[in-house]
Amino acid sequence: MIAEALWTLSRLIATHRVSSLGTLRNGSPFVSLVLYVPSSDYSAFFMHLSGLAVHTRDILADPRVSLMISEADQADRDPRHLRE
């Protein structure tokens, strides 16, 4: 089960390039879409951020962030089932 979950996770990370970046803005959550690429061993993520973007200023003020990677919704799949 763990091997299957790791394979699914690595496939998700490797095949998607857009993620949701959560930062703190004046103590409240702020979420934006960002491009990313994982390091070869998946130990880090590199994000394409603009120096002019709100999320970049948020990170400089408070480096606590979250990154959510998810696959796009597929209308032909039932979201109540975890397996394909």
ChimeraX commands (.cxc) that place a marker at each C-alpha (Angstrom):
marker #1 position 0.00,0.00,0.00 radius 0.5
marker #1 position 2.80,2.43,0.84 radius 0.5
marker #1 position 4.61,1.71,-2.43 radius 0.5
marker #1 position 1.39,2.34,-4.38 radius 0.5
marker #1 position 0.78,5.61,-2.53 radius 0.5
marker #1 position 4.35,6.76,-3.17 radius 0.5
marker #1 position 4.05,5.91,-6.86 radius 0.5
marker #1 position 0.75,7.83,-7.09 radius 0.5
marker #1 position 2.26,10.82,-5.29 radius 0.5
marker #1 position 5.41,10.89,-7.44 radius 0.5
marker #1 position 3.28,10.62,-10.61 radius 0.5
marker #1 position 1.10,13.52,-9.46 radius 0.5
marker #1 position 4.12,15.70,-8.66 radius 0.5
marker #1 position 5.95,14.82,-11.87 radius 0.5
marker #1 position 3.01,15.34,-14.24 radius 0.5
marker #1 position 1.61,18.61,-12.89 radius 0.5
marker #1 position 3.29,21.99,-12.94 radius 0.5
marker #1 position 0.77,24.30,-11.28 radius 0.5
marker #1 position 0.23,24.36,-7.53 radius 0.5
marker #1 position -1.51,26.48,-4.92 radius 0.5
marker #1 position 0.85,28.46,-2.73 radius 0.5
marker #1 position -0.49,29.51,0.64 radius 0.5
marker #1 position 1.18,32.43,2.41 radius 0.5
marker #1 position 0.28,34.67,5.33 radius 0.5
marker #1 position -0.87,38.18,4.52 radius 0.5
marker #1 position -1.37,40.35,7.58 radius 0.5
marker #1 position -2.02,37.20,9.63 radius 0.5
marker #1 position -4.62,35.81,7.23 radius 0.5
marker #1 position -4.22,33.11,4.56 radius 0.5
marker #1 position -3.54,34.16,0.98 radius 0.5
marker #1 position -3.51,31.54,-1.78 radius 0.5
marker #1 position -2.25,31.96,-5.33 radius 0.5
marker #1 position -1.38,29.71,-8.25 radius 0.5
marker #1 position 2.33,29.21,-8.95 radius 0.5
marker #1 position 4.42,27.10,-11.30 radius 0.5
marker #1 position 6.79,24.60,-9.70 radius 0.5
marker #1 position 9.27,21.85,-10.48 radius 0.5
marker #1 position 10.51,19.23,-8.00 radius 0.5
marker #1 position 14.16,18.46,-7.38 radius 0.5
marker #1 position 15.33,15.13,-8.81 radius 0.5
marker #1 position 14.91,13.37,-5.46 radius 0.5
marker #1 position 11.69,15.21,-4.52 radius 0.5
marker #1 position 13.32,16.71,-1.43 radius 0.5
marker #1 position 12.60,20.29,-2.55 radius 0.5
marker #1 position 10.34,22.25,-4.84 radius 0.5
marker #1 position 11.43,25.18,-6.96 radius 0.5
marker #1 position 8.73,27.75,-7.63 radius 0.5
marker #1 position 8.57,30.40,-10.33 radius 0.5
marker #1 position 7.81,33.57,-8.36 radius 0.5
marker #1 position 7.86,37.19,-9.45 radius 0.5
marker #1 position 9.58,39.78,-7.30 radius 0.5
marker #1 position 6.54,41.99,-7.85 radius 0.5
marker #1 position 3.95,39.42,-6.73 radius 0.5
marker #1 position 2.01,39.70,-3.47 radius 0.5
marker #1 position 2.97,36.16,-2.46 radius 0.5
marker #1 position 6.68,37.00,-2.79 radius 0.5
marker #1 position 6.31,39.95,-0.42 radius 0.5
marker #1 position 4.38,37.70,1.95 radius 0.5
marker #1 position 7.18,35.10,1.93 radius 0.5
marker #1 position 9.80,37.76,2.62 radius 0.5
marker #1 position 7.74,38.99,5.59 radius 0.5
marker #1 position 6.94,35.48,6.93 radius 0.5
marker #1 position 8.55,32.40,5.33 radius 0.5
marker #1 position 5.89,29.96,6.60 radius 0.5
marker #1 position 4.14,28.69,3.47 radius 0.5
marker #1 position 2.23,25.69,2.22 radius 0.5
marker #1 position 2.18,24.18,-1.24 radius 0.5
marker #1 position -0.75,22.13,-2.49 radius 0.5
marker #1 position -0.51,20.03,-5.63 radius 0.5
marker #1 position -3.69,18.47,-6.93 radius 0.5
marker #1 position -4.88,16.95,-10.12 radius 0.5
marker #1 position -7.63,18.59,-12.15 radius 0.5
marker #1 position -11.18,17.45,-11.63 radius 0.5
marker #1 position -12.39,14.93,-14.17 radius 0.5
marker #1 position -16.12,15.05,-14.82 radius 0.5
marker #1 position -16.28,11.34,-15.71 radius 0.5
marker #1 position -14.84,10.21,-12.34 radius 0.5
marker #1 position -16.83,9.87,-9.13 radius 0.5
marker #1 position -15.03,11.93,-6.45 radius 0.5
marker #1 position -16.33,9.59,-3.72 radius 0.5
marker #1 position -14.02,6.82,-4.96 radius 0.5
marker #1 position -10.34,7.06,-4.11 radius 0.5
marker #1 position -9.20,4.52,-6.69 radius 0.5
marker #1 position -9.56,4.72,-10.44 radius 0.5
marker link #1:1,2 radius 0.2
marker link #1:2,3 radius 0.2
marker link #1:3,4 radius 0.2
marker link #1:4,5 radius 0.2
marker link #1:5,6 radius 0.2
marker link #1:6,7 radius 0.2
marker link #1:7,8 radius 0.2
marker link #1:8,9 radius 0.2
marker link #1:9,10 radius 0.2
marker link #1:10,11 radius 0.2
marker link #1:11,12 radius 0.2
marker link #1:12,13 radius 0.2
marker link #1:13,14 radius 0.2
marker link #1:14,15 radius 0.2
marker link #1:15,16 radius 0.2
marker link #1:16,17 radius 0.2
marker link #1:17,18 radius 0.2
marker link #1:18,19 radius 0.2
marker link #1:19,20 radius 0.2
marker link #1:20,21 radius 0.2
marker link #1:21,22 radius 0.2
marker link #1:22,23 radius 0.2
marker link #1:23,24 radius 0.2
marker link #1:24,25 radius 0.2
marker link #1:25,26 radius 0.2
marker link #1:26,27 radius 0.2
marker link #1:27,28 radius 0.2
marker link #1:28,29 radius 0.2
marker link #1:29,30 radius 0.2
marker link #1:30,31 radius 0.2
marker link #1:31,32 radius 0.2
marker link #1:32,33 radius 0.2
marker link #1:33,34 radius 0.2
marker link #1:34,35 radius 0.2
marker link #1:35,36 radius 0.2
marker link #1:36,37 radius 0.2
marker link #1:37,38 radius 0.2
marker link #1:38,39 radius 0.2
marker link #1:39,40 radius 0.2
marker link #1:40,41 radius 0.2
marker link #1:41,42 radius 0.2
marker link #1:42,43 radius 0.2
marker link #1:43,44 radius 0.2
marker link #1:44,45 radius 0.2
marker link #1:45,46 radius 0.2
marker link #1:46,47 radius 0.2
marker link #1:47,48 radius 0.2
marker link #1:48,49 radius 0.2
marker link #1:49,50 radius 0.2
marker link #1:50,51 radius 0.2
marker link #1:51,52 radius 0.2
marker link #1:52,53 radius 0.2
marker link #1:53,54 radius 0.2
marker link #1:54,55 radius 0.2
marker link #1:55,56 radius 0.2
marker link #1:56,57 radius 0.2
marker link #1:57,58 radius 0.2
marker link #1:58,59 radius 0.2
marker link #1:59,60 radius 0.2
marker link #1:60,61 radius 0.2
marker link #1:61,62 radius 0.2
marker link #1:62,63 radius 0.2
marker link #1:63,64 radius 0.2
marker link #1:64,65 radius 0.2
marker link #1:65,66 radius 0.2
marker link #1:66,67 radius 0.2
marker link #1:67,68 radius 0.2
marker link #1:68,69 radius 0.2
marker link #1:69,70 radius 0.2
marker link #1:70,71 radius 0.2
marker link #1:71,72 radius 0.2
marker link #1:72,73 radius 0.2
marker link #1:73,74 radius 0.2
marker link #1:74,75 radius 0.2
marker link #1:75,76 radius 0.2
marker link #1:76,77 radius 0.2
marker link #1:77,78 radius 0.2
marker link #1:78,79 radius 0.2
marker link #1:79,80 radius 0.2
marker link #1:80,81 radius 0.2
marker link #1:81,82 radius 0.2
marker link #1:82,83 radius 0.2
marker link #1:83,84 radius 0.2
view
